[in-house]
Amino acid sequence: MLAGLRKLYAGLKLQVNQDKSAVDYATRRDFLGYSFWVAAGKVVKLRVASKALGAMKERVRGITRRNGGRSLPRVTEELKGYLPGWKEYFKQADTPASSPTSTSGSGTSCAAC
């Protein structure tokens, strides 16, 4: 199958990236920061891929690190510039309770969102 795609793409002057191309179950692959999981009743749902979630956490850690030499309002402004966009991009995920920007059980929400 990949050979046929290579031939087709060669005519279009495109290349197939072997590392990113595969034929596999959807639940084993990530796509544009999302991954798939099977819920009760064998319903396939979207979730934020672990790599994307890890990258977001790393970015937030970088923004909120204590040795940044920035004031709290400055840090808050940086978070306001990042977290709402991240939340909007991943709003299709079917696991809102695991989202770090969602409302927690105590009734509080992300201050930067």
Buried (B, 14 or more C-beta within 10 A) or exposed (E): EEEEEBEEEEEEEEEEEEEEEEEEEEEEBBEEBBBBEEEEEEEEBBBBBEEBBEEBEEBBEEBBEEEEEBEEEEBBBBBBEBBBEBBEBBEEBBBEEEBBBEEEEEEEEBEBB
